Each structure stands twice: as structure tokens, then as C-alpha cells.
Amino acid sequence: MMNTHRKLLALFALYPNTWRTISFSVPLPKALVSKDYNRQTTTNAQRVAKSELYGYNDGYFSSLRDASVPDDSWSALHSQSYGNTERSEPQPSAKYSPDVWNTVSAVRIQGKTLRTCSFGEQSERVQVFMKTDGRPLNSELDLWQGPDNTPQKMKVYIEDGDFRPFTVIIETPGSGNAIAIRNTANVEFPLHACIGCNTDDEEITSSIGPARKLAEVSTPRIVQGGAVLTVPFDPAVKSVQVMLATDGRPLNARVELLQGPNNSRQVMEIYTEDGLVRPFFAIIETPGDGNVVRLINTATLEYPLTACVEPYMMEEGAESMGEGGMLWS
């Protein structure tokens, strides 16, 4: 080996140009992001419009306001940023109701297994349903966008997946989106899942989405990092809708449905890469009485979020305990 090294050094000393002959170059790899992925880029004007919608009216995002953009141009900005939002005629699909499982075709996911579902870029949001046959539900729900990119993920636990089925609406701007559902329970605890891209519910198919509509009709509450807010409501409320958003920063939160002191019936741990582009919106079943929704901002103090909790379905003819049956504490 030493003799070989000596011969090479002598060769390089006699023929300096040999260095050039053995040198090589590696071309830079092409960008992995296609033109379609550029539609994810959020303009400053769009962030300003959305930040004001979710209750952030001052600070950094207000300084980005473009005077040439009118206040009511959220839909136009959405179309400009994410491309043409025109979609084909919606196919028949059930909107959310307690009887939704009688009209949809669900997929059975055994314990310790993973199932994925991809869809076209014309779908701005998807609706995910999960339930069990009366056993506990433990699952992980991820939004994939491209290789090794998970902009939104959540862990879900429900004590009785048949009594309280899980429903969430996930924003899916851009292309290359897919939903991944992993049943983290044992093999004895399967679950049933269904994903709908098109529905006859205007709240789902409209360009603004249910999260923005809820923010328009209610007063968002700012939850600082590490803070806890509880929302009790009367038995007349059969289900509630929960919306969480940020001003463009990451969202880390925990949503719990309690029935009794520290008796968790349903728990959701949520992470969103950008709480402005992809706000969290879910519908929680609240049968019985003594139900309380507890919101915990698990991020640090530098990452506040805005929260909206309002009734979704109420018993007919029932009198509530105040406006909407909600009581912030």
C-alpha cells in the first residue's frame, strides 16, 4: 500500500495536469418541487386578510397590507395563490349528520395497520370520518404533501368510537395531497374510516370553508401558549364545532371532551405547520349532560392561537343556558 502511494505522488509531481484528468463534477439535482407545488405559496396580502379574519388585527401582518387589495378579496386571493379553484359537479356524498354512516362506504382498518388515500388537487378540503363498533378508537391522522412532508398531523383517542364518532375537515391547498390513517390500537380493535372530497354541503364545497365561516359568525378567543380554556355547555347541545387557527405560525394544541372531573371521553393532539393556511376544524359529538370542552395550547408563550367553539346541532325546542349554550371560563 505504501509503495502504491509513493508511485502516485511521484506521478503527480512529474505530471501536474494529471489532477485535472482525474477530477470530476457532480451536477446539482433538479428541484423536487414541481410547478404545481408553487401554488402553496401564500402571498403577503392573503396572510393579512386571513390574519384579520382570525382576530389578528395588528402587528407584523398588518404591516404587510397592500392598499390596492380590497378587504373582501379573500376568495380572489385564495384562487390566485392556489390556482384555479373551479371543480366539476360535486358527486353525491353525505354531509355530516349522525346518520352519515348509513350512506357512505367505509374502509375497515385493522389494528397496527396504515391506510392512505390520495385525491386530486381540485379538492380544497376533505372531510374525514372515523368510528368503531363500540370499542375505543386510537389512531393517527396525517396530511401528506409530497415526499417526507407532513404539514398537519393529529392523534385521536375516543373512549367509545360508536357513541362519539370522529369528524374533521382538513384544508388541502396545492397538489400532491394524501391522507394517511394509522390504527395504533391492537389488532383486536379495528376502526372504520371514510374520506369525502365532494359533498352537497355548501359549507364544505365553498371556497372560504367552514373554519372561516365559523370565525365570521363568532368571536374568536386568543389562547396564549401554555394557557388552558374550558367551555361547559348545557345538555341541549348535541354536538359542537371547534376551530383553531394562528397568524401563520405553527399550531400545537390539545382538545379534550370531558364528562365529569378529569374524565376524558375524547382527546385530540393537533399539530399544524401553518395555522393560517390550514386551520383545524372538527365536530365533536356531545351526548348526555355535564360535557366540557377543554382547550390547551401546548406551544410556548410565543405561539398563541385563536379558538372558536360553537354549537353545531341542538335538540329541537330545548332552551339553552345562554347565547349558543356556551360559557367561556
C-alpha positions as semicolon CSV with decimal commas, in nm:
position;residue;x (nm);y (nm);z (nm)
1;M;0,000;0,000;0,000
2;M;0,283;0,240;0,088
3;N;0,456;0,168;-0,242
4;T;0,138;0,248;-0,432
5;H;0,107;0,584;-0,255
6;R;0,469;0,671;-0,335
7;K;0,415;0,592;-0,705
8;L;0,104;0,811;-0,717
9;L;0,281;1,106;-0,552
10;A;0,569;1,073;-0,794
11;L;0,329;1,062;-1,089
12;F;0,150;1,380;-0,974
13;A;0,484;1,557;-0,923
14;L;0,600;1,475;-1,277
15;Y;0,263;1,543;-1,443
16;P;0,076;1,822;-1,259
17;N;-0,201;1,819;-1,521
18;T;-0,296;1,473;-1,403
19;W;-0,502;1,636;-1,128
20;R;-0,738;1,773;-1,395
21;T;-0,776;1,442;-1,570
22;I;-0,895;1,262;-1,258
23;S;-1,118;1,541;-1,127
24;F;-1,494;1,521;-1,168
25;S;-1,802;1,733;-1,104
26;V;-2,149;1,634;-0,988
27;P;-2,441;1,832;-1,135
28;L;-2,683;1,978;-0,885
29;P;-3,008;1,782;-0,857
30;K;-3,315;1,932;-1,013
31;A;-3,567;2,087;-0,781
32;L;-3,804;1,830;-0,639
33;V;-4,085;2,083;-0,624
34;S;-4,294;2,096;-0,938
35;K;-4,481;2,396;-1,067
36;D;-4,798;2,272;-0,901
37;Y;-4,635;2,292;-0,559
38;N;-4,571;2,661;-0,609
39;R;-4,941;2,710;-0,563
40;Q;-4,887;2,659;-0,190
41;T;-4,704;2,990;-0,167
42;T;-4,908;3,230;0,039
43;T;-4,887;3,595;-0,060
44;N;-4,846;3,870;0,197
45;A;-5,185;4,016;0,110
46;Q;-5,352;3,678;0,163
47;R;-5,185;3,635;0,502
48;V;-5,303;3,981;0,603
49;A;-5,660;3,905;0,500
50;K;-5,662;3,574;0,685
51;S;-5,488;3,710;0,993
52;E;-5,753;3,978;1,030
53;L;-6,022;3,715;0,985
54;Y;-5,896;3,508;1,277
55;G;-5,859;3,808;1,507
56;Y;-5,503;3,932;1,442
57;N;-5,559;4,296;1,351
58;D;-5,223;4,444;1,446
59;G;-4,854;4,364;1,448
60;Y;-4,643;4,219;1,170
61;F;-4,922;4,103;0,940
62;S;-5,095;4,440;0,942
63;S;-4,775;4,599;0,813
64;L;-4,795;4,374;0,505
65;R;-5,133;4,505;0,393
66;D;-5,147;4,603;0,028
67;A;-5,362;4,914;-0,014
68;S;-5,462;4,800;-0,363
69;V;-5,624;4,484;-0,229
70;P;-5,982;4,531;-0,105
71;D;-6,088;4,385;0,228
72;D;-6,339;4,143;0,075
73;S;-6,094;3,981;-0,169
74;W;-6,016;3,669;0,035
75;S;-6,166;3,437;-0,225
76;A;-5,981;3,608;-0,510
77;L;-5,654;3,585;-0,321
78;H;-5,722;3,220;-0,248
79;S;-5,775;3,149;-0,620
80;Q;-5,466;3,348;-0,715
81;S;-5,244;3,167;-0,468
82;Y;-5,371;2,812;-0,515
83;G;-5,464;2,826;-0,882
84;N;-5,798;2,775;-1,047
85;T;-6,044;2,653;-0,784
86;E;-6,315;2,552;-1,029
87;R;-6,429;2,197;-0,971
88;S;-6,653;1,955;-1,152
89;E;-7,008;1,893;-1,046
90;P;-6,998;1,753;-0,691
91;Q;-7,071;1,385;-0,672
92;P;-7,346;1,269;-0,436
93;S;-7,197;1,238;-0,090
94;A;-7,339;1,267;0,258
95;K;-7,276;1,581;0,457
96;Y;-7,218;1,547;0,828
97;S;-7,507;1,417;1,034
98;P;-7,548;1,140;1,292
99;D;-7,676;0,912;1,011
100;V;-7,380;0,971;0,779
101;W;-7,257;0,615;0,826
102;N;-7,576;0,479;0,670
103;T;-7,494;0,644;0,335
104;V;-7,114;0,620;0,299
105;S;-6,888;0,328;0,210
106;A;-6,631;0,294;0,487
107;V;-6,292;0,119;0,482
108;R;-6,202;-0,120;0,761
109;I;-5,858;-0,054;0,914
110;Q;-5,724;-0,328;1,136
111;G;-5,511;-0,257;1,441
112;K;-5,144;-0,173;1,379
113;T;-5,208;-0,104;1,009
114;L;-5,185;0,203;0,784
115;R;-5,414;0,305;0,501
116;T;-5,364;0,605;0,270
117;C;-5,598;0,792;0,038
118;S;-5,488;1,036;-0,234
119;F;-5,711;1,275;-0,428
120;G;-5,698;1,540;-0,697
121;E;-5,573;1,894;-0,649
122;Q;-5,919;2,036;-0,728
123;S;-6,024;1,939;-0,373
124;E;-5,956;2,234;-0,144
125;R;-6,052;2,036;0,166
126;V;-6,155;1,686;0,265
127;Q;-6,386;1,550;0,532
128;V;-6,263;1,254;0,737
129;F;-6,491;1,024;0,936
130;M;-6,376;0,755;1,179
131;K;-6,566;0,524;1,411
132;T;-6,552;0,181;1,576
133;D;-6,804;-0,086;1,670
134;G;-6,828;0,044;2,026
135;R;-6,468;-0,012;2,128
136;P;-6,203;0,255;2,197
137;L;-6,055;0,439;1,900
138;N;-5,682;0,513;1,889
139;S;-5,543;0,647;1,563
140;E;-5,302;0,888;1,399
141;L;-5,428;1,106;1,115
142;D;-5,168;1,275;0,891
143;L;-5,181;1,502;0,589
144;W;-4,901;1,423;0,346
145;Q;-4,791;1,667;0,075
146;G;-4,501;1,543;-0,127
147;P;-4,219;1,315;-0,006
148;D;-4,133;1,339;0,364
149;N;-4,359;1,641;0,417
150;T;-4,634;1,625;0,681
151;P;-4,785;1,974;0,721
152;Q;-5,062;1,854;0,955
153;K;-5,098;1,564;1,193
154;M;-5,315;1,465;1,486
155;K;-5,354;1,186;1,738
156;V;-5,709;1,085;1,826
157;Y;-5,844;0,891;2,124
158;I;-6,215;0,824;2,176
159;E;-6,349;0,613;2,460
160;D;-6,640;0,479;2,251
161;G;-6,596;0,522;1,877
162;D;-6,956;0,427;1,803
163;F;-7,120;0,657;2,057
164;R;-6,894;0,950;1,962
165;P;-6,770;0,912;1,602
166;F;-6,486;1,136;1,489
167;T;-6,533;1,404;1,222
168;V;-6,273;1,655;1,100
169;I;-6,234;1,879;0,796
170;I;-5,877;1,920;0,668
171;E;-5,767;2,200;0,436
172;T;-5,569;2,065;0,138
173;P;-5,433;2,356;-0,070
174;G;-5,196;2,280;-0,355
175;S;-5,136;1,939;-0,511
176;G;-4,981;1,610;-0,412
177;N;-5,200;1,574;-0,103
178;A;-5,283;1,243;0,065
179;I;-5,448;1,139;0,390
180;A;-5,281;0,869;0,600
181;I;-5,474;0,693;0,877
182;R;-5,287;0,462;1,112
183;N;-5,476;0,249;1,364
184;T;-5,241;0,248;1,663
185;A;-5,460;0,016;1,870
186;N;-5,410;-0,359;1,897
187;V;-5,533;-0,593;1,628
188;E;-5,848;-0,661;1,834
189;F;-5,964;-0,301;1,789
190;P;-6,031;-0,223;1,420
191;L;-6,184;0,104;1,306
192;H;-6,387;0,221;1,009
193;A;-6,284;0,529;0,808
194;C;-6,431;0,729;0,523
195;I;-6,293;1,031;0,335
196;G;-6,511;1,262;0,128
197;C;-6,374;1,518;-0,117
198;N;-6,701;1,638;-0,269
199;T;-7,019;1,684;-0,074
200;D;-7,355;1,851;-0,114
201;D;-7,289;2,066;0,193
202;E;-7,219;2,426;0,089
203;E;-7,000;2,477;0,396
204;I;-6,760;2,214;0,266
205;T;-6,760;2,297;-0,106
206;S;-6,748;2,676;-0,075
207;S;-6,417;2,849;-0,136
208;I;-6,400;3,001;0,213
209;G;-6,457;2,679;0,408
210;P;-6,630;2,612;0,741
211;A;-6,337;2,739;0,950
212;R;-6,365;3,090;0,808
213;K;-6,745;3,086;0,831
214;L;-6,727;2,996;1,199
215;A;-6,475;3,278;1,259
216;E;-6,712;3,524;1,090
217;V;-7,019;3,440;1,299
218;S;-6,845;3,408;1,637
219;T;-6,590;3,598;1,843
220;P;-6,253;3,417;1,848
221;R;-6,074;3,386;2,179
222;I;-5,694;3,419;2,191
223;V;-5,529;3,135;2,385
224;Q;-5,171;3,215;2,480
225;G;-4,903;2,949;2,479
226;G;-4,940;2,718;2,778
227;A;-5,287;2,851;2,864
228;V;-5,598;2,642;2,927
229;L;-5,957;2,735;2,845
230;T;-6,266;2,535;2,935
231;V;-6,609;2,565;2,776
232;P;-6,903;2,400;2,954
233;F;-7,243;2,380;2,783
234;D;-7,590;2,250;2,856
235;P;-7,734;1,909;2,760
236;A;-7,936;2,067;2,475
237;V;-7,618;2,083;2,267
238;K;-7,583;1,753;2,081
239;S;-7,255;1,840;1,905
240;V;-7,011;2,132;1,894
241;Q;-6,778;2,270;1,627
242;V;-6,422;2,365;1,719
243;M;-6,191;2,588;1,513
244;L;-5,825;2,659;1,593
245;A;-5,602;2,891;1,391
246;T;-5,287;3,101;1,419
247;D;-5,142;3,404;1,241
248;G;-4,917;3,187;1,023
249;R;-4,708;3,028;1,294
250;P;-4,720;2,657;1,385
251;L;-5,018;2,533;1,583
252;N;-4,976;2,286;1,870
253;A;-5,285;2,218;2,077
254;R;-5,477;1,956;2,272
255;V;-5,856;1,939;2,262
256;E;-6,041;1,730;2,520
257;L;-6,405;1,642;2,574
258;L;-6,465;1,592;2,945
259;Q;-6,771;1,446;3,115
260;G;-6,710;1,472;3,485
261;P;-6,394;1,576;3,671
262;N;-6,093;1,487;3,453
263;N;-6,291;1,213;3,278
264;S;-6,172;1,237;2,917
265;R;-6,419;1,095;2,667
266;Q;-6,229;1,223;2,363
267;V;-5,876;1,362;2,320
268;M;-5,714;1,517;2,012
269;E;-5,350;1,626;1,992
270;I;-5,307;1,858;1,693
271;Y;-5,005;1,987;1,504
272;T;-5,030;2,217;1,202
273;E;-4,731;2,360;1,020
274;D;-4,918;2,682;0,932
275;G;-5,232;2,754;1,132
276;L;-5,333;3,029;0,891
277;V;-5,332;2,823;0,572
278;R;-5,455;2,504;0,739
279;P;-5,675;2,586;1,039
280;F;-5,811;2,299;1,244
281;F;-6,186;2,235;1,228
282;A;-6,364;1,941;1,390
283;I;-6,712;1,843;1,502
284;I;-6,738;1,673;1,842
285;E;-7,036;1,465;1,947
286;T;-7,157;1,561;2,296
287;P;-7,434;1,322;2,407
288;G;-7,556;1,337;2,764
289;D;-7,500;1,615;3,015
290;G;-7,205;1,757;3,205
291;N;-6,993;1,790;2,888
292;V;-6,699;2,032;2,886
293;V;-6,455;2,115;2,604
294;R;-6,106;2,188;2,732
295;L;-5,853;2,361;2,503
296;I;-5,481;2,356;2,585
297;N;-5,221;2,546;2,384
298;T;-4,927;2,310;2,421
299;A;-4,686;2,550;2,247
300;T;-4,468;2,805;2,423
301;L;-4,573;3,161;2,502
302;E;-4,451;3,289;2,164
303;Y;-4,713;3,086;1,976
304;P;-5,069;3,198;2,061
305;L;-5,373;3,066;1,880
306;T;-5,732;3,171;1,829
307;A;-6,018;2,939;1,919
308;C;-6,388;2,928;1,833
309;V;-6,627;2,683;1,998
310;E;-6,993;2,697;1,899
311;P;-7,290;2,454;1,896
312;Y;-7,330;2,255;1,578
313;M;-7,651;2,065;1,648
314;M;-7,903;2,123;1,928
315;E;-8,216;1,944;2,039
316;E;-8,531;2,089;1,895
317;G;-8,731;2,302;2,136
318;A;-8,462;2,295;2,406
319;E;-8,371;2,611;2,596
320;S;-8,001;2,681;2,626
321;M;-7,814;2,837;2,917
322;G;-7,712;3,147;2,725
323;E;-7,601;3,258;2,383
324;G;-7,539;2,938;2,193
325;G;-7,530;2,738;2,513
326;M;-7,161;2,816;2,561
327;L;-6,993;2,955;2,872
328;W;-6,626;3,053;2,849
329;S;-6,434;3,031;3,175
